[in-house]
Amino acid sequence: MNAWLLAAAVLAVGGLGPCLPVGLRGSPEQRVAALDLAGTIASAVLLLLAQGFSRTSYTDLAVDLAVLAPAGTLVFTRLLAGREPR
């Protein structure tokens, strides 16, 4: 295990861990924010894993996720726009 893989593990547990309960039990607005943050953190974790395993092909997945995660957040925001606040 090298420093890149250790950093990926720490970021995955410390970064994605708090997003899970908020994404499961928060208000709709909090869930969208948790989804957006989780996409950003997952992209960073994938970049760290690509560096740790010395595989440049893994970088493509991280870049794709970095581009598509905000688009998914916009779709969920559009779906929530018509709902009444609680």
ZAZAGU-775552 format. One record per atom (N, C-alpha, C): atom name; x negated, y, z negated. Coordinates in steps of 0.05 Angstrom, whole numbers, plus 32768, in hexadecimal, padded with zeros to 4 digits. Layout:
<sites>
atom,x,y,z
CA,X,Y,Z
...
</sites>
This chain:
<sites>
atom,x,y,z
N,7FEF,7FE8,8000
CA,8000,8000,8000
C,7FEE,8019,8000
N,7FF3,802B,8013
CA,7FE3,8043,8014
C,7FF4,805B,8009
N,7FE8,8072,800A
CA,7FF5,808A,7FFE
C,800E,8092,800E
N,800E,808D,8029
CA,8025,8094,8039
C,803D,8083,8031
N,8039,8069,802D
CA,804F,8058,8026
C,8059,805E,800A
N,8046,8065,7FF8
CA,804E,806C,7FDD
C,805F,8086,7FDD
N,8057,8099,7FED
CA,8066,80B2,7FEF
C,8081,80AD,7FFB
N,8083,809B,800F
CA,809D,8094,801A
C,80AF,8087,8006
N,80A4,8075,7FF5
CA,80B4,8068,7FE1
C,80BE,807B,7FCC
N,80AD,808D,7FC3
CA,80B4,80A1,7FAF
C,80C9,80B4,7FBA
N,80C6,80BD,7FD3
CA,80DA,80CF,7FDF
C,80F4,80C1,7FE4
N,80F3,80A7,7FEB
CA,810C,8099,7FF0
C,811C,8096,7FD6
N,810F,808E,7FC0
CA,811C,808A,7FA7
C,8124,80A5,7F9B
N,8111,80B8,7F9A
CA,8117,80D2,7F8D
C,8128,80E5,7F9E
N,8128,80E1,7FB8
CA,8137,80F3,7FC9
C,8152,80E8,7FD1
N,8153,80CF,7FD9
CA,816C,80C3,7FE1
C,817D,80BA,7FCA
N,8170,80B4,7FB3
CA,817F,80AB,7F9B
C,8194,80BE,7F92
N,818E,80D8,7F8F
CA,81A2,80EB,7F86
C,81B8,80F0,7F9B
N,81B2,80EC,7FB5
CA,81C6,80F0,7FCA
C,81DC,80DB,7FC9
N,81D5,80C3,7FBF
CA,81E9,80AD,7FC0
C,8201,80B2,7FAD
N,81FD,80B9,7F94
CA,8215,80BE,7F83
C,8225,80D6,7F8C
N,8218,80EB,7F95
CA,8226,8102,7F9F
C,8236,80FC,7FB8
N,822A,80EC,7FCA
CA,8237,80E4,7FE2
C,824F,80D1,7FDD
N,824E,80C3,7FC7
CA,8264,80B0,7FC1
C,827A,80BC,7FB1
N,8274,80CF,7F9F
CA,8288,80D9,7F8C
C,828C,80F7,7F8D
N,827E,8105,7F9D
CA,8281,8122,7F9D
C,829A,812C,7FAC
N,829D,8146,7FAC
CA,82B3,8151,7FBC
C,82AB,814F,7FDA
N,82BD,8153,7FEC
CA,82B6,8151,8009
C,829F,8164,8011
N,829E,817C,8006
CA,8288,818E,800C
C,826E,8184,8001
N,826E,8178,7FE9
CA,8256,816D,7FDE
C,824D,8155,7FED
N,825F,8145,7FF7
CA,8258,812E,8007
C,824A,8135,8021
N,8254,814A,802E
CA,8247,8153,8046
C,822B,815D,8041
N,8228,816C,802B
CA,820D,8176,8024
C,81FA,815F,801D
N,8204,814A,800F
CA,81F4,8133,8009
C,81EC,8124,8022
N,81FF,8122,8035
CA,81F9,8114,804F
C,81E3,8123,805E
N,81E5,813D,805F
CA,81D1,814D,806D
C,81B5,814B,805F
N,81B5,814C,8045
CA,819B,8149,8037
C,8190,812D,803A
N,81A1,8119,8039
CA,8198,80FD,803D
C,818C,80F9,8059
N,8197,8105,806D
CA,818C,8103,8088
C,8171,8110,808A
N,816D,8126,807D
CA,8153,8134,807D
C,813E,8123,806F
N,8146,8119,8057
CA,8133,8109,8048
C,812C,80EF,8056
N,8140,80E2,8062
CA,813B,80C9,8070
C,8129,80CD,8088
N,812B,80E4,8095
CA,8119,80EA,80AB
C,80FC,80ED,80A1
N,80F9,80FB,808A
CA,80DE,80FE,807E
C,80D3,80E3,8075
N,80E4,80D2,806A
CA,80DB,80B7,8062
C,80D2,80A7,807A
N,80E1,80A8,808F
CA,80D9,809A,80A8
C,80BF,80A4,80B3
N,80BA,80BE,80B1
CA,80A0,80C9,80BB
C,8089,80BF,80A9
N,808E,80BE,808F
CA,8079,80B4,807D
C,8074,8096,8082
N,8089,8087,8087
CA,8085,806A,808D
C,8076,8066,80A8
N,807C,8077,80BB
CA,806E,8075,80D5
C,8050,807A,80D1
N,804A,808E,80C0
CA,802D,8093,80BB
C,8021,807D,80AA
N,8030,8073,8097
CA,8025,805E,8086
C,8020,8044,8094
N,8031,803C,80A7
CA,802E,8024,80B6
C,801D,8028,80D0
N,8016,8041,80D6
CA,8007,8048,80EE
C,8016,803F,8107
N,8030,8044,8108
CA,8040,803D,811F
C,804D,8056,812A
N,8044,805E,8141
CA,804F,8077,814D
C,806C,8073,8156
N,8074,805A,815C
CA,808F,8056,8165
C,80A4,805C,814F
N,809C,8059,8136
CA,80AE,8060,8120
C,80B4,807E,811F
N,80A2,808E,8129
CA,80A5,80AB,8129
C,80BD,80B2,813B
N,80C1,80A3,8151
CA,80D8,80A9,8162
C,80F3,80A7,8153
N,80F5,8093,8142
CA,810D,8090,8133
C,8112,80A7,811F
N,80FC,80B0,8113
CA,80FE,80C7,8101
C,8106,80E0,810F
N,80FB,80E4,8127
CA,8102,80FC,8137
C,811F,80FB,8140
N,8128,80E3,8148
CA,8144,80E0,8150
C,8157,80E5,8139
N,8150,80DB,8122
CA,8161,80E0,810A
C,8161,80FE,8103
N,814B,810B,8106
CA,814A,8128,80FF
C,815B,8138,8112
N,815E,812F,812B
CA,816F,813D,813E
C,818D,8136,813A
N,8193,811D,8134
CA,81AF,8114,8133
C,81BC,8119,8118
N,81AD,811A,8102
CA,81B9,811D,80E8
C,81C9,8138,80E5
N,81BE,814E,80EE
CA,81CE,8167,80EC
C,81E6,8166,80FE
N,81E5,8158,8114
CA,81FC,8156,8126
C,8212,8146,8118
N,820B,8131,8109
CA,821F,8122,80F9
C,822B,8133,80E4
N,821B,8144,80D7
CA,8225,8156,80C3
C,8239,816A,80CF
N,8234,8173,80E7
CA,8247,8185,80F4
C,8261,8177,80FB
N,8260,815E,8102
CA,8278,814F,8108
C,8289,814C,80EF
N,827D,8145,80D8
CA,828C,8142,80BF
C,8296,815D,80B6
N,8287,8172,80BA
CA,8291,818D,80B2
C,82A9,8194,80C3
N,82A9,818E,80DC
CA,82C0,8193,80EE
C,82D9,8183,80E4
N,82D5,816B,80DC
CA,82EB,815A,80D2
C,82F6,8165,80B8
N,82E5,8170,80A7
CA,82EE,817B,808D
C,82FA,8197,8090
N,82F7,81A4,80A6
CA,82FF,81C0,80A9
C,831E,81C2,80A7
N,832C,81AE,80B0
CA,8349,81AF,80B0
C,8356,81A7,8095
N,8346,819D,8083
CA,8351,8194,8069
C,8354,81AB,8056
N,8368,81A8,8044
CA,836C,81BC,802F
C,8359,81B7,8019
N,834E,81CC,800D
CA,833B,81C8,7FF6
C,834A,81BD,7FDE
N,833B,81AE,7FCE
CA,8347,81A2,7FB6
C,8344,81B4,7F9E
</sites>
